[in-house]
Amino acid sequence: MNMRCPYCEGKMRKDQLHAVGAGAGLEWKEDSESLRLNTDPELAARISGDRIAAYNCDFCRKIIVSYEY
């Protein structure tokens, strides 16, 4: 799938965002609520840290992430 940047319409590259460190979590937080962002199996995330697929626009310097509950 070719993803176009919603800001500049440029081409986006698909890869992953990685939390750094063993068992490191990647979360969206708003007030007292949080949403863990991880697409790897739970055991792999505990060993390597969370990872989630993302698209990067080099021109706008934006990263787009899709997630599921």
PDB file with SEQRES, HELIX, SHEET and CRYST1 records, atoms N, CA, C and O in Angstrom:
SEQRES   1 A   69  MET ASN MET ARG CYS PRO TYR CYS GLU GLY LYS MET ARG          
SEQRES   2 A   69  LYS ASP GLN LEU HIS ALA VAL GLY ALA GLY ALA GLY LEU          
SEQRES   3 A   69  GLU TRP LYS GLU ASP SER GLU SER LEU ARG LEU ASN THR          
SEQRES   4 A   69  ASP PRO GLU LEU ALA ALA ARG ILE SER GLY ASP ARG ILE          
SEQRES   5 A   69  ALA ALA TYR ASN CYS ASP PHE CYS ARG LYS ILE ILE VAL          
SEQRES   6 A   69  SER TYR GLU TYR                                              
HELIX    1 AA1 GLU A   42  SER A   48  1                                   7    
SHEET    1 AA1 3 ARG A  13  HIS A  18  0                                        
SHEET    2 AA1 3 ARG A  51  CYS A  57 -1                                        
SHEET    3 AA1 3 LYS A  62  VAL A  65 -1                                        
SHEET    1 AA2 2 GLU A  27  GLU A  30  0                                        
SHEET    2 AA2 2 GLU A  33  ARG A  36 -1                                        
CRYST1    1.000    1.000    1.000  90.00  90.00  90.00 P 1           1          
ATOM      1  N   MET A   1       0.839  -1.182   0.000  1.00  0.00           N  
ATOM      2  CA  MET A   1       0.000   0.000   0.000  1.00  0.00           C  
ATOM      3  C   MET A   1       0.884   1.246   0.000  1.00  0.00           C  
ATOM      4  O   MET A   1       1.783   1.370   0.832  1.00  0.00           O  
ATOM      5  N   ASN A   2       0.636   2.149  -0.912  1.00  0.00           N  
ATOM      6  CA  ASN A   2       1.366   3.413  -0.962  1.00  0.00           C  
ATOM      7  C   ASN A   2       0.615   4.444  -0.139  1.00  0.00           C  
ATOM      8  O   ASN A   2      -0.533   4.772  -0.437  1.00  0.00           O  
ATOM      9  N   MET A   3       1.256   4.944   0.881  1.00  0.00           N  
ATOM     10  CA  MET A   3       0.640   5.932   1.770  1.00  0.00           C  
ATOM     11  C   MET A   3       1.124   7.318   1.354  1.00  0.00           C  
ATOM     12  O   MET A   3       2.319   7.534   1.151  1.00  0.00           O  
ATOM     13  N   ARG A   4       0.185   8.251   1.230  1.00  0.00           N  
ATOM     14  CA  ARG A   4       0.507   9.641   0.920  1.00  0.00           C  
ATOM     15  C   ARG A   4       0.332  10.466   2.184  1.00  0.00           C  
ATOM     16  O   ARG A   4      -0.600  10.236   2.954  1.00  0.00           O  
ATOM     17  N   CYS A   5       1.206  11.404   2.398  1.00  0.00           N  
ATOM     18  CA  CYS A   5       1.167  12.262   3.578  1.00  0.00           C  
ATOM     19  C   CYS A   5      -0.093  13.132   3.547  1.00  0.00           C  
ATOM     20  O   CYS A   5      -0.351  13.794   2.542  1.00  0.00           O  
ATOM     21  N   PRO A   6      -0.879  13.144   4.623  1.00  0.00           N  
ATOM     22  CA  PRO A   6      -2.082  13.977   4.649  1.00  0.00           C  
ATOM     23  C   PRO A   6      -1.772  15.474   4.771  1.00  0.00           C  
ATOM     24  O   PRO A   6      -2.672  16.302   4.626  1.00  0.00           O  
ATOM     25  N   TYR A   7      -0.527  15.824   5.033  1.00  0.00           N  
ATOM     26  CA  TYR A   7      -0.143  17.236   5.170  1.00  0.00           C  
ATOM     27  C   TYR A   7       0.399  17.820   3.867  1.00  0.00           C  
ATOM     28  O   TYR A   7       0.052  18.941   3.495  1.00  0.00           O  
ATOM     29  N   CYS A   8       1.263  17.050   3.164  1.00  0.00           N  
ATOM     30  CA  CYS A   8       1.892  17.595   1.954  1.00  0.00           C  
ATOM     31  C   CYS A   8       1.645  16.751   0.706  1.00  0.00           C  
ATOM     32  O   CYS A   8       2.064  17.138  -0.385  1.00  0.00           O  
ATOM     33  N   GLU A   9       0.974  15.606   0.841  1.00  0.00           N  
ATOM     34  CA  GLU A   9       0.695  14.666  -0.250  1.00  0.00           C  
ATOM     35  C   GLU A   9       1.942  13.952  -0.756  1.00  0.00           C  
ATOM     36  O   GLU A   9       1.891  13.278  -1.784  1.00  0.00           O  
ATOM     37  N   GLY A  10       3.066  14.092  -0.045  1.00  0.00           N  
ATOM     38  CA  GLY A  10       4.288  13.394  -0.431  1.00  0.00           C  
ATOM     39  C   GLY A  10       4.218  11.912  -0.089  1.00  0.00           C  
ATOM     40  O   GLY A  10       3.319  11.470   0.626  1.00  0.00           O  
ATOM     41  N   LYS A  11       5.177  11.152  -0.608  1.00  0.00           N  
ATOM     42  CA  LYS A  11       5.245   9.717  -0.358  1.00  0.00           C  
ATOM     43  C   LYS A  11       5.748   9.467   1.064  1.00  0.00           C  
ATOM     44  O   LYS A  11       6.678  10.124   1.533  1.00  0.00           O  
ATOM     45  N   MET A  12       5.118   8.505   1.741  1.00  0.00           N  
ATOM     46  CA  MET A  12       5.537   8.146   3.098  1.00  0.00           C  
ATOM     47  C   MET A  12       6.189   6.773   3.074  1.00  0.00           C  
ATOM     48  O   MET A  12       5.815   5.908   2.282  1.00  0.00           O  
ATOM     49  N   ARG A  13       7.175   6.581   3.956  1.00  0.00           N  
ATOM     50  CA  ARG A  13       7.859   5.300   4.094  1.00  0.00           C  
ATOM     51  C   ARG A  13       7.250   4.520   5.253  1.00  0.00           C  
ATOM     52  O   ARG A  13       6.995   5.083   6.318  1.00  0.00           O  
ATOM     53  N   LYS A  14       7.014   3.210   5.047  1.00  0.00           N  
ATOM     54  CA  LYS A  14       6.455   2.367   6.102  1.00  0.00           C  
ATOM     55  C   LYS A  14       7.585   1.654   6.833  1.00  0.00           C  
ATOM     56  O   LYS A  14       8.495   1.100   6.216  1.00  0.00           O  
ATOM     57  N   ASP A  15       7.507   1.679   8.164  1.00  0.00           N  
ATOM     58  CA  ASP A  15       8.438   0.939   9.004  1.00  0.00           C  
ATOM     59  C   ASP A  15       7.811   0.780  10.373  1.00  0.00           C  
ATOM     60  O   ASP A  15       6.600   0.578  10.464  1.00  0.00           O  
ATOM     61  N   GLN A  16       8.589   0.864  11.441  1.00  0.00           N  
ATOM     62  CA  GLN A  16       8.068   0.681  12.788  1.00  0.00           C  
ATOM     63  C   GLN A  16       8.628   1.724  13.736  1.00  0.00           C  
ATOM     64  O   GLN A  16       9.752   2.197  13.571  1.00  0.00           O  
ATOM     65  N   LEU A  17       7.822   2.075  14.736  1.00  0.00           N  
ATOM     66  CA  LEU A  17       8.297   2.826  15.898  1.00  0.00           C  
ATOM     67  C   LEU A  17       8.671   1.790  16.954  1.00  0.00           C  
ATOM     68  O   LEU A  17       7.930   0.830  17.166  1.00  0.00           O  
ATOM     69  N   HIS A  18       9.799   1.972  17.610  1.00  0.00           N  
ATOM     70  CA  HIS A  18      10.263   1.035  18.628  1.00  0.00           C  
ATOM     71  C   HIS A  18      10.430   1.761  19.959  1.00  0.00           C  
ATOM     72  O   HIS A  18      10.997   2.852  20.014  1.00  0.00           O  
ATOM     73  N   ALA A  19       9.935   1.153  21.020  1.00  0.00           N  
ATOM     74  CA  ALA A  19      10.268   1.623  22.365  1.00  0.00           C  
ATOM     75  C   ALA A  19      11.659   1.078  22.671  1.00  0.00           C  
ATOM     76  O   ALA A  19      11.948  -0.079  22.365  1.00  0.00           O  
ATOM     77  N   VAL A  20      12.507   1.877  23.259  1.00  0.00           N  
ATOM     78  CA  VAL A  20      13.897   1.485  23.493  1.00  0.00           C  
ATOM     79  C   VAL A  20      14.033   0.826  24.863  1.00  0.00           C  
ATOM     80  O   VAL A  20      13.610   1.380  25.878  1.00  0.00           O  
ATOM     81  N   GLY A  21      14.633  -0.370  24.874  1.00  0.00           N  
ATOM     82  CA  GLY A  21      14.897  -1.074  26.122  1.00  0.00           C  
ATOM     83  C   GLY A  21      13.982  -2.267  26.313  1.00  0.00           C  
ATOM     84  O   GLY A  21      12.843  -2.271  25.847  1.00  0.00           O  
ATOM     85  N   ALA A  22      14.485  -3.274  27.000  1.00  0.00           N  
ATOM     86  CA  ALA A  22      13.718  -4.495  27.237  1.00  0.00           C  
ATOM     87  C   ALA A  22      12.450  -4.177  28.020  1.00  0.00           C  
ATOM     88  O   ALA A  22      12.504  -3.572  29.091  1.00  0.00           O  
ATOM     89  N   GLY A  23      11.319  -4.589  27.480  1.00  0.00           N  
ATOM     90  CA  GLY A  23      10.042  -4.396  28.151  1.00  0.00           C  
ATOM     91  C   GLY A  23       9.515  -2.977  28.134  1.00  0.00           C  
ATOM     92  O   GLY A  23       8.506  -2.687  28.776  1.00  0.00           O  
ATOM     93  N   ALA A  24      10.180  -2.085  27.409  1.00  0.00           N  
ATOM     94  CA  ALA A  24       9.741  -0.682  27.376  1.00  0.00           C  
ATOM     95  C   ALA A  24       8.400  -0.571  26.670  1.00  0.00           C  
ATOM     96  O   ALA A  24       8.182  -1.206  25.638  1.00  0.00           O  
ATOM     97  N   GLY A  25       7.509   0.228  27.220  1.00  0.00           N  
ATOM     98  CA  GLY A  25       6.183   0.408  26.651  1.00  0.00           C  
ATOM     99  C   GLY A  25       6.101   1.670  25.823  1.00  0.00           C  
ATOM    100  O   GLY A  25       6.848   2.623  26.041  1.00  0.00           O  
ATOM    101  N   LEU A  26       5.188   1.664  24.873  1.00  0.00           N  
ATOM    102  CA  LEU A  26       4.900   2.816  24.038  1.00  0.00           C  
ATOM    103  C   LEU A  26       3.424   3.113  24.231  1.00  0.00           C  
ATOM    104  O   LEU A  26       2.579   2.300  23.858  1.00  0.00           O  
ATOM    105  N   GLU A  27       3.097   4.269  24.812  1.00  0.00           N  
ATOM    106  CA  GLU A  27       1.720   4.577  25.171  1.00  0.00           C  
ATOM    107  C   GLU A  27       1.324   5.981  24.740  1.00  0.00           C  
ATOM    108  O   GLU A  27       2.143   6.899  24.700  1.00  0.00           O  
ATOM    109  N   TRP A  28       0.044   6.117  24.421  1.00  0.00           N  
ATOM    110  CA  TRP A  28      -0.590   7.421  24.254  1.00  0.00           C  
ATOM    111  C   TRP A  28      -1.268   7.712  25.584  1.00  0.00           C  
ATOM    112  O   TRP A  28      -2.024   6.880  26.085  1.00  0.00           O  
ATOM    113  N   LYS A  29      -1.010   8.874  26.159  1.00  0.00           N  
ATOM    114  CA  LYS A  29      -1.619   9.217  27.445  1.00  0.00           C  
ATOM    115  C   LYS A  29      -2.393  10.523  27.326  1.00  0.00           C  
ATOM    116  O   LYS A  29      -1.944  11.491  26.713  1.00  0.00           O  
ATOM    117  N   GLU A  30      -3.581  10.509  27.942  1.00  0.00           N  
ATOM    118  CA  GLU A  30      -4.398  11.708  28.022  1.00  0.00           C  
ATOM    119  C   GLU A  30      -5.031  11.715  29.403  1.00  0.00           C  
ATOM    120  O   GLU A  30      -5.850  10.855  29.727  1.00  0.00           O  
ATOM    121  N   ASP A  31      -4.647  12.683  30.203  1.00  0.00           N  
ATOM    122  CA  ASP A  31      -5.098  12.765  31.589  1.00  0.00           C  
ATOM    123  C   ASP A  31      -4.802  11.430  32.292  1.00  0.00           C  
ATOM    124  O   ASP A  31      -3.645  11.014  32.347  1.00  0.00           O  
ATOM    125  N   SER A  32      -5.811  10.767  32.820  1.00  0.00           N  
ATOM    126  CA  SER A  32      -5.573   9.510  33.540  1.00  0.00           C  
ATOM    127  C   SER A  32      -5.748   8.279  32.652  1.00  0.00           C  
ATOM    128  O   SER A  32      -5.556   7.157  33.121  1.00  0.00           O  
ATOM    129  N   GLU A  33      -6.108   8.463  31.385  1.00  0.00           N  
ATOM    130  CA  GLU A  33      -6.295   7.339  30.466  1.00  0.00           C  
ATOM    131  C   GLU A  33      -5.045   7.117  29.634  1.00  0.00           C  
ATOM    132  O   GLU A  33      -4.323   8.059  29.307  1.00  0.00           O  
ATOM    133  N   SER A  34      -4.800   5.846  29.293  1.00  0.00           N  
ATOM    134  CA  SER A  34      -3.663   5.535  28.430  1.00  0.00           C  
ATOM    135  C   SER A  34      -4.042   4.422  27.463  1.00  0.00           C  
ATOM    136  O   SER A  34      -4.942   3.629  27.737  1.00  0.00           O  
ATOM    137  N   LEU A  35      -3.351   4.372  26.337  1.00  0.00           N  
ATOM    138  CA  LEU A  35      -3.553   3.377  25.306  1.00  0.00           C  
ATOM    139  C   LEU A  35      -2.179   2.850  24.916  1.00  0.00           C  
ATOM    140  O   LEU A  35      -1.348   3.596  24.399  1.00  0.00           O  
ATOM    141  N   ARG A  36      -1.942   1.577  25.161  1.00  0.00           N  
ATOM    142  CA  ARG A  36      -0.643   0.988  24.818  1.00  0.00           C  
ATOM    143  C   ARG A  36      -0.610   0.713  23.321  1.00  0.00           C  
ATOM    144  O   ARG A  36      -1.540   0.128  22.766  1.00  0.00           O  
ATOM    145  N   LEU A  37       0.466   1.139  22.676  1.00  0.00           N  
ATOM    146  CA  LEU A  37       0.644   0.979  21.234  1.00  0.00           C  
ATOM    147  C   LEU A  37       1.646  -0.131  20.973  1.00  0.00           C  
ATOM    148  O   LEU A  37       2.845   0.048  21.185  1.00  0.00           O  
ATOM    149  N   ASN A  38       1.161  -1.273  20.514  1.00  0.00           N  
ATOM    150  CA  ASN A  38       2.032  -2.411  20.256  1.00  0.00           C  
ATOM    151  C   ASN A  38       1.349  -3.347  19.271  1.00  0.00           C  
ATOM    152  O   ASN A  38       0.177  -3.683  19.440  1.00  0.00           O  
ATOM    153  N   THR A  39       2.085  -3.775  18.233  1.00  0.00           N  
ATOM    154  CA  THR A  39       1.554  -4.747  17.294  1.00  0.00           C  
ATOM    155  C   THR A  39       2.299  -6.074  17.369  1.00  0.00           C  
ATOM    156  O   THR A  39       1.939  -7.019  16.667  1.00  0.00           O  
ATOM    157  N   ASP A  40       3.329  -6.164  18.206  1.00  0.00           N  
ATOM    158  CA  ASP A  40       4.044  -7.421  18.400  1.00  0.00           C  
ATOM    159  C   ASP A  40       3.318  -8.278  19.435  1.00  0.00           C  
ATOM    160  O   ASP A  40       2.581  -7.748  20.267  1.00  0.00           O  
ATOM    161  N   PRO A  41       3.517  -9.596  19.393  1.00  0.00           N  
ATOM    162  CA  PRO A  41       2.944 -10.441  20.446  1.00  0.00           C  
ATOM    163  C   PRO A  41       3.428  -9.985  21.824  1.00  0.00           C  
ATOM    164  O   PRO A  41       4.532  -9.457  21.950  1.00  0.00           O  
ATOM    165  N   GLU A  42       2.610 -10.186  22.849  1.00  0.00           N  
ATOM    166  CA  GLU A  42       2.910  -9.674  24.186  1.00  0.00           C  
ATOM    167  C   GLU A  42       4.264 -10.140  24.707  1.00  0.00           C  
ATOM    168  O   GLU A  42       5.001  -9.340  25.283  1.00  0.00           O  
ATOM    169  N   LEU A  43       4.612 -11.416  24.520  1.00  0.00           N  
ATOM    170  CA  LEU A  43       5.889 -11.920  25.015  1.00  0.00           C  
ATOM    171  C   LEU A  43       7.057 -11.223  24.324  1.00  0.00           C  
ATOM    172  O   LEU A  43       8.031 -10.849  24.977  1.00  0.00           O  
ATOM    173  N   ALA A  44       6.964 -11.048  23.006  1.00  0.00           N  
ATOM    174  CA  ALA A  44       8.023 -10.348  22.272  1.00  0.00           C  
ATOM    175  C   ALA A  44       8.166  -8.917  22.765  1.00  0.00           C  
ATOM    176  O   ALA A  44       9.284  -8.411  22.873  1.00  0.00           O  
ATOM    177  N   ALA A  45       7.054  -8.256  23.066  1.00  0.00           N  
ATOM    178  CA  ALA A  45       7.096  -6.882  23.563  1.00  0.00           C  
ATOM    179  C   ALA A  45       7.777  -6.818  24.929  1.00  0.00           C  
ATOM    180  O   ALA A  45       8.517  -5.875  25.209  1.00  0.00           O  
ATOM    181  N   ARG A  46       7.534  -7.806  25.769  1.00  0.00           N  
ATOM    182  CA  ARG A  46       8.174  -7.814  27.091  1.00  0.00           C  
ATOM    183  C   ARG A  46       9.681  -7.995  26.978  1.00  0.00           C  
ATOM    184  O   ARG A  46      10.431  -7.471  27.800  1.00  0.00           O  
ATOM    185  N   ILE A  47      10.126  -8.727  25.974  1.00  0.00           N  
ATOM    186  CA  ILE A  47      11.560  -8.971  25.794  1.00  0.00           C  
ATOM    187  C   ILE A  47      12.236  -7.800  25.086  1.00  0.00           C  
ATOM    188  O   ILE A  47      13.294  -7.339  25.515  1.00  0.00           O  
ATOM    189  N   SER A  48      11.627  -7.320  24.002  1.00  0.00           N  
ATOM    190  CA  SER A  48      12.272  -6.325  23.138  1.00  0.00           C  
ATOM    191  C   SER A  48      11.726  -4.915  23.265  1.00  0.00           C  
ATOM    192  O   SER A  48      12.338  -3.979  22.749  1.00  0.00           O  
ATOM    193  N   GLY A  49      10.598  -4.730  23.932  1.00  0.00           N  
ATOM    194  CA  GLY A  49       9.939  -3.427  23.958  1.00  0.00           C  
ATOM    195  C   GLY A  49       8.855  -3.374  22.899  1.00  0.00           C  
ATOM    196  O   GLY A  49       8.862  -4.168  21.959  1.00  0.00           O  
ATOM    197  N   ASP A  50       7.926  -2.446  23.045  1.00  0.00           N  
ATOM    198  CA  ASP A  50       6.813  -2.316  22.108  1.00  0.00           C  
ATOM    199  C   ASP A  50       7.289  -1.868  20.731  1.00  0.00           C  
ATOM    200  O   ASP A  50       8.283  -1.154  20.594  1.00  0.00           O  
ATOM    201  N   ARG A  51       6.549  -2.308  19.719  1.00  0.00           N  
ATOM    202  CA  ARG A  51       6.783  -1.904  18.331  1.00  0.00           C  
ATOM    203  C   ARG A  51       5.427  -1.754  17.665  1.00  0.00           C  
ATOM    204  O   ARG A  51       4.501  -2.516  17.940  1.00  0.00           O  
ATOM    205  N   ILE A  52       5.320  -0.768  16.792  1.00  0.00           N  
ATOM    206  CA  ILE A  52       4.070  -0.578  16.057  1.00  0.00           C  
ATOM    207  C   ILE A  52       4.389  -0.054  14.661  1.00  0.00           C  
ATOM    208  O   ILE A  52       5.284   0.770  14.477  1.00  0.00           O  
ATOM    209  N   ALA A  53       3.631  -0.553  13.682  1.00  0.00           N  
ATOM    210  CA  ALA A  53       3.814  -0.111  12.302  1.00  0.00           C  
ATOM    211  C   ALA A  53       3.496   1.383  12.205  1.00  0.00           C  
ATOM    212  O   ALA A  53       2.573   1.875  12.853  1.00  0.00           O  
ATOM    213  N   ALA A  54       4.273   2.092  11.390  1.00  0.00           N  
ATOM    214  CA  ALA A  54       4.086   3.532  11.240  1.00  0.00           C  
ATOM    215  C   ALA A  54       4.574   3.982   9.863  1.00  0.00           C  
ATOM    216  O   ALA A  54       5.351   3.292   9.204  1.00  0.00           O  
ATOM    217  N   TYR A  55       4.099   5.149   9.451  1.00  0.00           N  
ATOM    218  CA  TYR A  55       4.515   5.771   8.199  1.00  0.00           C  
ATOM    219  C   TYR A  55       5.216   7.088   8.518  1.00  0.00           C  
ATOM    220  O   TYR A  55       4.767   7.847   9.377  1.00  0.00           O  
ATOM    221  N   ASN A  56       6.324   7.353   7.816  1.00  0.00           N  
ATOM    222  CA  ASN A  56       7.146   8.532   8.071  1.00  0.00           C  
ATOM    223  C   ASN A  56       7.224   9.398   6.812  1.00  0.00           C  
ATOM    224  O   ASN A  56       7.508   8.892   5.726  1.00  0.00           O  
ATOM    225  N   CYS A  57       6.972  10.702   6.957  1.00  0.00           N  
ATOM    226  CA  CYS A  57       7.151  11.664   5.866  1.00  0.00           C  
ATOM    227  C   CYS A  57       8.433  12.443   6.142  1.00  0.00           C  
ATOM    228  O   CYS A  57       8.513  13.205   7.105  1.00  0.00           O  
ATOM    229  N   ASP A  58       9.426  12.245   5.294  1.00  0.00           N  
ATOM    230  CA  ASP A  58      10.701  12.944   5.483  1.00  0.00           C  
ATOM    231  C   ASP A  58      10.572  14.452   5.282  1.00  0.00           C  
ATOM    232  O   ASP A  58      11.276  15.228   5.928  1.00  0.00           O  
ATOM    233  N   PHE A  59       9.676  14.865   4.393  1.00  0.00           N  
ATOM    234  CA  PHE A  59       9.520  16.291   4.102  1.00  0.00           C  
ATOM    235  C   PHE A  59       8.864  17.033   5.271  1.00  0.00           C  
ATOM    236  O   PHE A  59       9.387  18.044   5.740  1.00  0.00           O  
ATOM    237  N   CYS A  60       7.718  16.528   5.739  1.00  0.00           N  
ATOM    238  CA  CYS A  60       6.970  17.185   6.829  1.00  0.00           C  
ATOM    239  C   CYS A  60       7.480  16.821   8.220  1.00  0.00           C  
ATOM    240  O   CYS A  60       7.191  17.504   9.202  1.00  0.00           O  
ATOM    241  N   ARG A  61       8.234  15.746   8.282  1.00  0.00           N  
ATOM    242  CA  ARG A  61       8.722  15.221   9.561  1.00  0.00           C  
ATOM    243  C   ARG A  61       7.554  14.833  10.466  1.00  0.00           C  
ATOM    244  O   ARG A  61       7.536  15.137  11.659  1.00  0.00           O  
ATOM    245  N   LYS A  62       6.571  14.145   9.856  1.00  0.00           N  
ATOM    246  CA  LYS A  62       5.404  13.634  10.578  1.00  0.00           C  
ATOM    247  C   LYS A  62       5.453  12.114  10.553  1.00  0.00           C  
ATOM    248  O   LYS A  62       5.946  11.513   9.599  1.00  0.00           O  
ATOM    249  N   ILE A  63       4.939  11.501  11.609  1.00  0.00           N  
ATOM    250  CA  ILE A  63       4.813  10.056  11.678  1.00  0.00           C  
ATOM    251  C   ILE A  63       3.334   9.740  11.920  1.00  0.00           C  
ATOM    252  O   ILE A  63       2.711  10.304  12.819  1.00  0.00           O  
ATOM    253  N   ILE A  64       2.787   8.845  11.119  1.00  0.00           N  
ATOM    254  CA  ILE A  64       1.395   8.440  11.201  1.00  0.00           C  
ATOM    255  C   ILE A  64       1.351   6.996  11.724  1.00  0.00           C  
ATOM    256  O   ILE A  64       2.042   6.121  11.202  1.00  0.00           O  
ATOM    257  N   VAL A  65       0.540   6.759  12.750  1.00  0.00           N  
ATOM    258  CA  VAL A  65       0.415   5.432  13.365  1.00  0.00           C  
ATOM    259  C   VAL A  65      -1.048   5.013  13.324  1.00  0.00           C  
ATOM    260  O   VAL A  65      -1.930   5.804  13.657  1.00  0.00           O  
ATOM    261  N   SER A  66      -1.310   3.782  12.922  1.00  0.00           N  
ATOM    262  CA  SER A  66      -2.648   3.200  12.997  1.00  0.00           C  
ATOM    263  C   SER A  66      -2.634   2.138  14.077  1.00  0.00           C  
ATOM    264  O   SER A  66      -1.658   1.401  14.222  1.00  0.00           O  
ATOM    265  N   TYR A  67      -3.721   2.058  14.839  1.00  0.00           N  
ATOM    266  CA  TYR A  67      -3.771   1.085  15.923  1.00  0.00           C  
ATOM    267  C   TYR A  67      -5.152   0.485  16.021  1.00  0.00           C  
ATOM    268  O   TYR A  67      -6.123   1.034  15.501  1.00  0.00           O  
ATOM    269  N   GLU A  68      -5.232  -0.660  16.700  1.00  0.00           N  
ATOM    270  CA  GLU A  68      -6.486  -1.325  16.983  1.00  0.00           C  
ATOM    271  C   GLU A  68      -6.574  -1.572  18.478  1.00  0.00           C  
ATOM    272  O   GLU A  68      -5.548  -1.733  19.140  1.00  0.00           O  
ATOM    273  N   TYR A  69      -7.778  -1.605  19.015  1.00  0.00           N  
ATOM    274  CA  TYR A  69      -7.961  -1.918  20.433  1.00  0.00           C  
ATOM    275  C   TYR A  69      -7.877  -3.397  20.634  1.00  0.00           C  
ATOM    276  O   TYR A  69      -8.005  -3.875  21.762  1.00  0.00           O  
TER     277      TYR A  69                                                      
END                                                                             
